[in-house]
Structures are given as structure tokens and as C-alpha cells.
Amino acid sequence: MMEALIVSNVVLWVVAIALGVTLAALARQVGLLHERSAPLGAMMADSGPEVGEQAPEFQLEDLTGKSVQIGGADEEGRDSLLVFLSPSCPMCNKLLPVIQSLGRKEGLKVVVVSDGEEAEHKRFLERHDMEDIPYVVSAEIGMQYQVGRVPHAVLVDDRGVIRAKGLVNTREHLESLIEAKEQDLPSLQDYLEQGHDHSHHHEAREKDDAAQPIH
């Protein structure tokens, strides 16, 4: 009886060690796969105004009553980043600090656009410090851009031309819009599909990030 118990314990230990080795091997393979995967940029939807077209122009008020111009040539020569979000979207809430910091770093005119009941958006603003970023509630803008899912962003250059757009769930997605504009491509996916080596540009951006970290 004692011998059977000892044998049983030994077998259990062997199984446990084998499982541990297997899990370690799987974790290593997942890590290697992650390292080999090229960073994906913002996924561009096929609907709405095309990249290279003039952005729809709007002149309206944000929730504070301030007049906001969306589209058209920018008097200060800045590119504009239109960010479509929803107060009930968890990812949108997490992304706000990144949007604010990226706007400052890149010198962008950031405009947040949403839709729905004004009272809901005012409660949203009470929870978030938007600094000087206009917050516009307009169903018309979303319909013009045919935004179906959020967070969604559109990069418009200083002449009012759409340069990049797509769903943005991470800081990397947002930065991919800027990189796509610099490479004169609709999205970072197009850049990767052409087989270009973009490592030098990422290294330069990473060095800049180290000097000016996003909080």
C-alpha cells in the first residue's frame, strides 16, 4: 500500500513538471510570435470620405458654447485630429489622456466628436479634464464620415484634406495615422503591405517618446 502511494505521488510530480515545461514552451512561442508580428495601425473603414478628398466643413459650437471649425484650411497651419467617441465606450475613456498628450506633442488641433443626449456628455466632461480640446455633439458629422464604430479618428491636414483615418484602440493606432500621412499612404497597413522597412522611423519616434513620455 505504501509503495503504491509513493508511486502515485511520483507520477503526479512528473505530470506537474511536464505541464510546467509545456506551459513555458507555449509562453515562449507566444512571445516569439509577438516579436515577429509587425505593429498594426488603425484599421481603416471603407465608408465615408476617402483619403485624399477634402474633409466636410462644419462651423458649430462645442459644449462650452465656443465656435469650432471642422474641415477647411486651418488659419494656424495645423493638422486636425477628429476623434469620434462615446461616453459609454470604456476604450474611449482610457484613450483620452493619450489623445490629449499626442495632440500637444504633434501640435495637432484635436476635436472630439460624439452624438446623443447632451446631458450624458456634460456628465462625461465632469469626469474628464478636456483641457482646451473642443467637445462637439453632432449627429451630422458622424453621418458625413459614416462612423459606425468608436473610437474612430480622422487626420485632416492644414489644407483641409483627409490624410488618414481608422479605428483607434491604442496609442500605436493613433500614431499610425500620423505615420501614414508622413509616408503619404491611407493607413499603416498599406505601408506594411508594400514591404517597406519602417524600423528606423519607429526607432526615432521611440527615442522622442523617451524624451517626452505620454502620461
N, C-alpha and C positions, 0 to 999 in steps of 0.2 A: 504493500500500500504506500509506504514512504517513497519507494523508488518511483512509483507511478506519479506521485505528486511532484517529485523533483524533475522528472522528465517533462511533465506538463508545464512547469514553470520555465524550464529551459526553452521549450517550444514557443511559449508566449513571448519570452525575451527576444528570440530570434525573429519572430514575426514583427515585433515592435521595432527592432533595429532595421529590418528590411523596409518597413513602411517609412521610417525616418529617412533612409537613403533615397527611397523613391521620391518622397516629397522634396528633398533637397535637389534632386536632379531636375524635377519639374520646375522648381523655382528658378534654377539656373537657366533652363531653356526659355522660360518666360522673360527673364532678364535679357538674354541674348536677343530674343525676338524684339523686345522693346528698343534695344540699342540699334538694331538693324533697320527699324521702321523709320522712314523719313517723316518729319513732322508734318501733319496735315493742317492746312489752312482752313479758313472759313469756307463752309460748303455753300456754293452759290446756287440759288434757285434760278429756274429758267423763266420765271414770270416777272412781270414788271418792266420798267425802262431798262434798256440794255446798257452795258458798259460802253462808253464812248458817246452816248447820247447826252443831250442837255437835260439836266435834272429839272423836274417840275418845279415851278416857282410858287411860293406862298408868302404872304405877308399877313401875319396874325399875332395874337397876343399869347404870352405864356401864362401860367397860373398866377403870377405876381402882377399881371397887367402890363408887363414890358413888351414892346413891339419886337418881333423876331422875324428876320428874313431867312427863308429857306430856299435854296436854289439861286441861280443867277450869279453874276460876278460879285466877289467879295471885295468891299471897299478897302479892307486892310490887307488884302493879298493872302489871306489864309485859306487853307483847305478846310472843308467842313466834314465832320463825322456825325451822321444822323444815326442815333441808336434807338431802335424800336423795342420797347419793353412793356411788361405788365406788372402791376404791384403784387399780383398773386403768384408771380413766377419766382421760385426760390433762386434759380441761377441768376436772374436779373438783379436780385438784391445783392448777391455775392459779387457780381461783376461791377457794380457801381464804383467802388474805390479804384478799381483798375482803370475804368473809363476816365475818371477824373485825373488820375496821375498821368495816363498816357496822353491825354489832351494837353496837359501842361508841358510835358516833355517834348511833344512833337509840334507844339504851337498850333494845335487844331482848334477850330471853332466847333465845340461839341453842342449838339442839340438833342435832348431826349424827347421822344415822341411816343405817345400812348393813346389809348382810347377807353371809353367807358364813363362811369359816373364820376363827376368832378369831386364829390365828397371823398370817394375812395382814394383819389390821387392826392388830395390835400392831407389825408391821414398818412399816406406814403411819404410825403415830403416832411411831415413832422418827425418821422423815424430816421430820415436820411438828410445829411447836410449836403446839399447840391452845390454849395459854394456859388459861383456865378454862372452855372450851367442852366440855360433856359429849359423849362419843362413844359412841353406843349401837349395839350389834349385835343386831338383832331382825328376823327374817323376818315376824313377825306384824304389826308396824307397817306395813311396806311393803305387805302383803296388805290391811290395813284401808284404806289410802289408794289401793290399786290403782296403785302406781307402776310403770310399765313401762319408763321411760327416765330416766336421770340425766344431769346434775344436775337435781333437781326440788326445789322449795321450796313450803312452805305457811305462810302467815302466819295465826296464831291470835291473837285479841285477848285482853285481860286477863280477859274473862269466859268464855273457852274456846270462842268462836265462830270458825269459819273465815271469814276476811275476803278472802283472795286466795290463788291457787295457780297453779303452772305450771312449765314447763321454764325453767331459768335458765342461760344460757351466758355472760352478761356482767354487769357491774355494773349496766348500764342495766336489764336484765331484773329483777334483784333490787330495784332502786329502784322499778320499775314496780309491784311488789306493794304497796309502802308507799303509793305514789301512788293506786293503785286503792282501797285502804282509805280514804284521806283523801277520795276522791271518792265513796265508798260504791258502788263498782262491782266486779264479779268480776275484771276484768282491765283493763289499759290499752287493749287493743283495743276493748273496749266503750266506753271513754271517747272514743277517736278516732272510732269509728263514729257516735257521737251528734253529731259535728261541733263539739264544744266547742273553744274556744281555750284550750290549756293552756300557751301560751308563757310567761305570767307566772310560773306555778308552776315551770317548768323554769329560768327565769332566776334565781329566788330560790334554788333548790337549787344552781345552778351557783355563785352568789356564796358560798353556805355551803361548798361544796366547795373553793372557792379559799382560804377561811379555814382549813379543816380537810381538807387533801388526804389521799386514801387512799394509803397506802404500798404 
